[in-house]
């Protein structure tokens, strides 16, 4: 009976040691944490100095922009029209 108790104690110690191995710190990962996200965000920026540009946007006249904006806003007021499914039947070809 004392032998099984000894085996149980050794098994518990081995299990505890195995579990504690997973609790190590990750200094290599921690010092590089977030670098990939920052690199992806900076790669998506076309012109980093664009916020300093105080010139108004050119290319669309004011009346056309107002009409486009109004049409965009009104698009949310109307419910979407249902889409009829396309059904192709292969039966009855004789």
C-alpha positions in Angstrom: 0.0 0.0 0.0 2.9 2.3 0.7 4.3 1.7 -2.8 1.1 2.9 -4.5 1.1 6.0 -2.3 4.7 6.6 -3.3 3.8 6.2 -7.0 0.9 8.5 -6.7 3.1 11.2 -5.1 5.7 10.8 -7.9 2.9 11.0 -10.5 1.6 14.2 -8.9 5.0 15.7 -8.8 5.6 14.8 -12.5 2.2 16.2 -13.5 2.9 19.4 -11.5 6.3 19.8 -13.2 4.8 19.2 -16.6 2.1 21.8 -16.0 4.6 24.4 -14.6 6.7 24.1 -17.8 3.8 25.7 -19.7 3.9 28.7 -17.4 7.1 30.2 -18.7 7.4 33.8 -19.7 7.7 34.8 -23.4 10.2 37.7 -23.6 10.8 37.2 -27.3 7.1 37.4 -28.1 6.4 40.2 -25.6 9.0 42.6 -27.1 7.6 42.1 -30.6 4.0 42.2 -29.5 1.8 44.2 -32.0 4.6 44.8 -34.6 2.7 42.9 -37.3 -0.5 44.9 -36.7 1.4 48.2 -36.8 3.2 47.2 -40.0 0.0 46.2 -41.7 -1.7 49.5 -40.7 1.2 51.6 -41.9 1.3 49.6 -45.2 -2.4 50.6 -45.8 -1.7 54.4 -45.4 -1.3 56.0 -48.8 -0.1 59.4 -47.7 1.0 59.7 -44.0 1.1 63.5 -44.3 -2.5 63.8 -45.6 -3.9 65.0 -42.3 -1.7 68.1 -42.6 -3.2 69.1 -45.9 -5.6 72.0 -45.4 -6.6 72.3 -49.1 -10.3 71.3 -49.8 -10.9 68.2 -51.7 -11.2 68.7 -55.4 -13.0 66.7 -58.1 -16.7 67.0 -57.3 -18.9 70.1 -57.5 -20.9 70.9 -54.4 -24.4 70.4 -55.9 -23.5 67.0 -57.3 -22.0 66.0 -53.9 -25.1 67.2 -52.1 -27.4 65.1 -54.4 -25.2 62.1 -54.0 -25.2 62.4 -50.2 -29.0 62.8 -50.2 -29.4 59.7 -52.3 -27.1 57.8 -50.0 -29.1 58.9 -46.9 -32.4 58.0 -48.6 -31.2 54.6 -49.5 -31.5 53.6 -45.8 -35.1 54.7 -45.6 -36.5 52.3 -48.2 -36.6 48.6 -47.4 -34.6 46.3 -49.6 -36.4 44.8 -52.5 -36.7 41.0 -52.3 -34.6 39.1 -54.8 -36.4 36.4 -56.7 -34.4 33.2 -56.7 -33.5 31.7 -60.1 -34.8 28.1 -60.3 -33.7 25.9 -63.1 -35.4 22.6 -63.3 -34.0 19.7 -65.3 -37.1 17.6 -65.1 -39.6 17.2 -68.0 -37.1 17.4 -70.8 -39.0 14.7 -72.7 
